[in-house]
Amino acid sequence: MDHIVLEIGIALGLIAAAMLIAYRLNLSTVPFLIIAGIMVGPSSPQIGFIDLRFIETESFISFMGRMGVLFLLFYLGLESNVSRLIKAGRSIVTGGSIYISINFITGLTYAYLLGFGPRETLIVAGITTISSSAIVAKILFDYRRTANPETELILGITMFEDVFLAVYLSLISGIVLSGATSIGGVISGGGIALLFIVGLLILGRVVTPLLNRLFKISSSEIFVVVVFACLFLLAGLGETIHVAESIGALLLGLILGETDHSERMEQMVVPFRDFFGSVFFFAFGLTIDPRTLGDAVWMAIGAAVLSLIGVTIASVIVGRRGKLSGVASLNIGFTLLARGEFSIIIVNLALAGGLSQILQPFAALYVLLLATASPLLAKESERVYELSVKVRDLFVKRSDDMDEDGNGDDDEISQENIPQWEEE
């Protein structure tokens, strides 16, 4: 006798309990949902007819989680504006290049110092580079930052990461699975992904009048079905050409966000976004067996610390180039610090290629650490900025005192010599 409905009910009960605890503590629900999934899943015992391993429903819960990613990114696109992103195209390419370069080089260096071989080193660098689109979207929603000036850069860097991911996966698949690689295949894969993203963004500006007529549907029932059909078709089409399905959903949201029906779509998708989005993070937690984490604890902590340093440096550089305030710059780094679904995809590729088994628990623990730290740091970005200003001012004061006593360097250190951020 199966108990599928009961298992789904238990899963939803655990999700509800995790969200209520997070709400009472006034914190993001993301880490609580992931931890709730870890507490059950593969390591849980079977109590009578209640199986908390969710064996019968694992594939269904996983699919609902994938739907959650689509709704999260689709809604985020609706809240944004394709014209703004195209206008900011140059800063997005520059910001994305800076962000990817710093984090990828940091990951390569860290893995090399740990003694990994060339293939494992490339895998670790990929795991530590790509942000979680789903968690990034959730942070922007939770803290009501979708209209902030830094959000278009965050979205742009997310899409830039997807182009990089297409190139990276094309390259690493050949190295890991076949031991060889094709330069032509790498260029082709990245080019197709780039053309898909840029082409849709440009197309969105051209076909807006047509979309206004297409979605002029009085029946709410038909309206919902048409929107969802477009969402899953475009996301699936993107996946077939190696563009993440989540980016396809984001692009559709950006396009439809310029129509006269965007507000109606936002109101319609909110319940689906909240429900399936929460299932995604719980489903991710279900994939983590806590018994496998012990050997990778220090390795994951070291990578998490280096990632925090890397994204902070990158966000300061990108923010200053974009003439953003100090708090806005930190918002970019702390939001993009989250790691999730893409890191898991990359480590699964490593397992398929028979690489070191330590990579799976490392990736799981690393993702959990940053999925927890990113929302917390993003929430407190203003306080972190204020603390950094106090530390800077203390350094300047001590340097000035040393100069007055004749104990400092010949070159005077003054407030004007210290890079300034614009106060919010």
C-alpha positions in Angstrom: 0.0 0.0 0.0 1.4 3.4 -1.0 1.2 6.5 1.1 2.0 9.1 -1.5 -0.6 11.6 -0.3 0.5 11.2 3.3 4.2 11.7 2.4 3.4 14.9 0.5 1.3 16.1 3.5 4.2 15.4 5.9 6.6 17.2 3.6 4.3 20.3 3.4 3.9 20.1 7.2 7.7 20.3 7.7 7.9 23.1 5.2 5.2 25.1 7.0 6.9 24.5 10.4 10.3 25.7 9.1 8.7 28.8 7.6 6.8 29.6 10.8 10.1 29.4 12.8 11.8 31.7 10.3 8.9 34.1 10.4 8.9 34.3 14.3 12.7 35.0 14.2 12.3 37.6 11.4 14.8 35.8 9.2 14.8 34.5 5.6 13.1 31.1 5.2 15.8 29.7 2.9 18.3 28.2 5.4 15.4 26.9 7.6 13.9 25.1 4.6 17.2 23.5 3.6 17.9 22.4 7.2 14.4 20.9 7.4 15.1 18.8 4.4 18.5 17.7 5.8 16.9 16.6 9.0 14.8 14.1 7.2 15.7 12.5 3.8 18.2 9.7 3.3 19.3 9.4 7.0 15.8 9.3 8.5 14.4 6.1 10.0 11.1 4.5 8.9 8.5 4.8 11.7 5.7 2.3 11.0 4.2 3.2 7.7 5.6 6.8 7.9 8.8 7.0 5.8 10.6 10.3 6.2 13.1 9.4 3.5 10.3 10.3 1.0 11.3 7.5 -1.3 8.0 7.2 -3.0 7.6 10.9 -3.5 11.2 12.0 -4.0 10.9 12.5 -7.8 7.6 14.4 -7.4 9.0 16.7 -4.7 12.0 17.3 -6.9 9.9 18.3 -9.8 7.8 20.7 -7.7 11.1 22.2 -6.6 12.1 22.8 -10.3 8.7 24.5 -10.8 9.6 26.7 -7.9 12.7 27.9 -9.6 10.8 28.7 -12.7 8.1 30.7 -10.8 10.7 32.6 -8.7 12.7 33.7 -11.8 9.6 34.4 -13.9 8.2 36.7 -11.2 11.6 38.4 -10.8 11.6 39.2 -14.6 8.1 40.6 -14.4 9.2 43.0 -11.6 12.1 44.2 -13.8 12.4 45.9 -17.1 14.0 44.6 -20.3 14.7 48.1 -21.5 16.7 48.9 -18.4 18.8 45.8 -18.8 19.6 46.5 -22.4 20.5 50.1 -21.5 22.8 48.7 -18.8 24.3 46.1 -21.1 27.9 47.5 -20.9 28.0 47.6 -17.1 26.5 44.1 -17.0 29.2 42.6 -19.2 31.9 44.5 -17.2 30.4 43.5 -13.8 29.9 39.9 -14.9 33.4 39.6 -16.1 34.9 41.0 -12.9 32.7 38.8 -10.7 33.3 35.6 -12.7 37.1 36.2 -12.9 37.7 36.9 -9.2 35.6 33.9 -8.1 36.8 31.4 -10.7 40.4 32.2 -10.1 39.9 32.0 -6.3 38.3 28.5 -6.7 41.1 27.3 -9.0 43.8 28.5 -6.6 42.1 27.0 -3.5 41.6 23.6 -5.2 45.2 23.5 -6.4 46.5 24.3 -2.9 44.4 21.5 -1.5 46.2 19.1 -3.8 43.4 18.2 -6.2 44.2 17.0 -9.7 43.4 19.1 -12.8 39.9 17.7 -13.4 38.9 18.0 -9.7 40.4 21.5 -9.6 38.2 22.7 -12.5 35.1 21.1 -10.8 35.8 22.9 -7.5 36.3 26.2 -9.3 32.9 25.7 -11.0 31.1 24.8 -7.8 32.5 28.0 -6.1 31.8 30.4 -8.9 28.1 30.2 -10.0 25.4 31.8 -7.9 22.0 30.3 -7.2 19.4 32.0 -9.3 16.6 30.7 -7.0 18.2 32.0 -3.8 19.1 35.3 -5.4 15.5 35.8 -6.4 14.2 34.8 -3.0 16.5 37.3 -1.3 15.4 40.1 -3.5 11.7 39.2 -2.8 12.2 38.7 1.0 13.9 42.1 1.5 11.8 44.0 -1.1 14.8 45.0 -3.2 13.4 44.3 -6.7 13.3 48.1 -7.4 16.7 48.9 -5.9 19.3 50.5 -8.3 21.7 47.5 -7.8 19.1 44.9 -8.8 19.5 45.3 -12.5 23.2 44.6 -12.1 22.4 41.5 -9.9 20.0 40.2 -12.6 22.5 41.0 -15.4 25.4 39.2 -13.6 23.1 36.3 -13.1 22.4 36.0 -16.8 26.1 36.6 -17.6 26.9 33.7 -15.3 24.6 31.5 -17.3 26.5 32.2 -20.5 29.7 31.4 -18.6 28.1 28.2 -17.3 27.2 27.1 -20.9 30.8 27.5 -22.0 32.1 26.0 -18.8 29.9 22.9 -18.9 30.7 22.4 -22.6 34.4 22.4 -21.7 34.3 20.4 -18.5 32.0 17.7 -19.9 34.6 16.9 -22.5 37.4 16.9 -20.0 35.6 14.9 -17.3 33.5 12.5 -19.3 35.7 11.8 -22.3 39.2 13.1 -21.4 39.2 15.4 -24.4 37.6 18.7 -25.4 36.6 20.6 -28.6 37.4 24.3 -28.9 34.7 24.5 -31.6 32.1 22.9 -29.3 32.9 25.3 -26.5 32.6 28.4 -28.7 29.5 27.0 -30.3 27.8 26.3 -27.0 28.6 29.7 -25.5 27.6 31.5 -28.7 24.2 29.8 -28.9 23.5 30.6 -25.3 24.5 34.3 -25.8 22.4 34.6 -29.0 19.4 33.1 -27.2 19.6 35.5 -24.3 20.4 38.7 -26.3 18.0 37.8 -29.1 15.1 37.3 -26.7 15.8 40.6 -24.9 15.8 42.5 -28.2 12.8 40.6 -29.5 10.9 41.6 -26.3 11.1 45.2 -27.3 9.8 44.6 -30.8 6.8 42.3 -30.1 5.3 44.1 -27.1 2.3 45.4 -29.1 1.6 41.8 -30.4 1.9 40.4 -26.9 -0.5 43.0 -25.6 -3.2 41.7 -28.0 -2.3 38.1 -27.4 -2.8 38.3 -23.6 -6.0 40.4 -23.8 -8.0 37.5 -22.4 -11.0 38.2 -20.1 -11.2 34.6 -18.8 -8.8 34.2 -15.8 -8.8 30.4 -16.3 -7.6 30.7 -19.9 -5.2 33.5 -19.1 -3.4 31.3 -16.5 -3.1 28.4 -18.8 -1.7 30.5 -21.7 0.9 32.2 -19.4 2.0 28.9 -17.9 2.2 27.3 -21.4 4.6 30.1 -22.5 6.6 29.8 -19.3 7.3 26.0 -19.5 7.8 26.0 -23.3 10.4 28.8 -23.2 12.1 27.3 -20.2 12.2 23.9 -21.9 13.4 25.4 -25.2 16.3 27.1 -23.4 17.3 23.9 -21.7 17.5 22.1 -25.0 20.3 24.5 -26.1 22.1 24.3 -22.8 20.7 27.6 -21.3 19.4 26.9 -17.8 15.6 26.6 -17.6 15.6 29.2 -14.8 17.1 31.8 -17.2 14.5 31.0 -19.8 11.8 31.8 -17.1 13.6 35.0 -16.2 13.8 36.1 -19.8 10.1 35.5 -20.4 9.3 37.5 -17.3 11.5 40.4 -18.5 9.7 40.4 -21.9 6.1 40.1 -20.5 7.0 42.7 -17.8 6.8 45.3 -20.5 3.3 44.5 -21.6 0.0 46.0 -20.4 -0.8 42.8 -18.5 2.3 42.6 -16.3 0.5 43.6 -13.1 -2.2 41.0 -13.7 0.5 38.3 -14.2 2.3 39.3 -11.1 -0.8 38.9 -9.0 -1.5 35.6 -10.6 1.9 34.1 -10.1 2.6 35.1 -6.5 0.8 32.1 -4.8 2.6 29.7 -7.1 6.0 31.4 -6.5 5.6 31.2 -2.8 4.4 27.6 -2.7 6.7 26.0 -5.2 9.7 28.2 -4.2 9.5 26.9 -0.7 9.4 23.3 -1.9 12.5 23.8 -4.0 14.7 24.6 -1.0 13.2 21.7 1.1 13.8 19.4 -1.9 17.5 20.4 -2.1 17.9 19.7 1.6 16.5 16.2 1.0 19.4 15.4 -1.2 22.0 16.0 1.6 22.9 13.1 3.8 24.5 14.6 7.0 26.5 11.4 7.6 28.7 12.2 4.6 29.6 15.8 5.6 32.2 15.2 8.3 35.3 14.7 6.0 34.6 17.9 4.1 33.8 20.3 6.9 37.1 22.3 7.0 37.4 22.2 3.2 33.9 23.6 2.8 34.4 26.3 5.5 37.7 27.4 3.9 36.0 27.7 0.5 33.0 29.6 2.0 35.3 32.2 3.6 37.3 32.7 0.4 34.0 33.1 -1.6 32.8 35.7 0.9 36.1 37.6 0.4 35.9 37.2 -3.3 32.4 38.4 -3.8 33.0 41.4 -1.4 36.0 42.5 -3.4 34.1 42.0 -6.7 31.0 43.9 -5.4 33.1 46.9 -4.3 34.8 47.1 -7.7 31.5 46.6 -9.6 29.6 49.0 -7.4 32.2 51.8 -7.7 32.2 51.4 -11.5 28.4 51.6 -11.5 28.5 54.7 -9.1 26.5 52.8 -6.5 26.5 53.5 -2.8 28.5 51.4 -0.3 25.4 49.6 0.9 24.2 48.9 -2.6 27.6 47.5 -3.6 27.5 45.1 -0.6 24.0 44.1 -1.5 25.4 42.9 -4.9 28.1 40.7 -3.3 26.0 39.3 -0.4 23.1 38.5 -2.7 25.2 36.8 -5.3 27.1 34.9 -2.6 24.4 32.2 -2.5 25.3 28.9 -4.1 22.7 26.2 -4.9 21.3 24.4 -7.9 24.1 25.0 -10.4 26.8 23.9 -7.9 24.9 20.6 -7.5 24.6 20.2 -11.3 28.4 20.6 -11.6 29.2 18.1 -8.8 26.9 15.5 -10.3 28.9 15.8 -13.5 32.0 15.0 -11.5 30.4 12.0 -9.9 29.4 10.7 -13.4 33.0 11.1 -14.4 34.3 9.0 -11.5 36.2 11.8 -9.8 37.0 12.1 -6.1 34.1 11.1 -3.8 34.9 14.0 -1.4 33.5 16.4 -3.9 29.8 15.6 -3.2 29.8 16.2 0.6 32.1 19.2 0.0 29.6 20.7 -2.5 26.6 19.9 -0.2 28.1 21.5 2.9 29.5 24.5 0.9 26.1 25.2 -0.6 24.4 24.9 2.8 26.9 27.3 4.4 26.4 30.0 1.7 22.7 29.4 1.2 22.5 30.2 5.0 25.0 33.0 5.1 23.9 34.9 2.0 20.4 35.8 3.2 21.7 36.7 6.6 24.5 39.0 5.3 22.2 40.5 2.7 19.7 41.4 5.5 22.4 43.1 7.5 24.3 44.7 4.7 23.7 48.2 6.0 25.2 47.3 9.4 28.2 45.6 7.8 28.8 48.8 5.8 28.5 51.0 8.9 31.0 48.7 10.7 33.4 48.9 7.8 33.2 52.7 7.9 34.0 52.7 11.6 37.0 50.5 11.0 38.2 52.7 8.2 37.8 55.8 10.3 39.7 54.2 13.2 42.5 53.3 10.8 42.7 56.8 9.5 42.7 58.3 13.0 45.5 56.1 14.2 47.5 56.9 11.1 47.0 60.6 11.6 48.1 60.2 15.3 51.3 58.4 14.2 52.1 61.2 11.7 51.6 63.9 14.4 54.0 62.0 16.7 56.6 61.6 13.9 56.2 57.8 13.9 54.4 57.3 10.7 55.6 57.0 7.2 56.8 59.9 5.2 53.8 59.8 2.9 50.9 61.3 4.7 47.8 59.2 5.1 44.7 61.3 5.1 40.9 60.9 4.6 41.3 62.0 1.0 43.7 59.1 0.3 41.1 56.5 1.4 38.6 55.4 -1.3 35.2 56.8 -0.3 31.8 55.2 -0.8 28.8 57.4 -1.2 26.6 57.2 1.9 23.0 56.1 1.4 
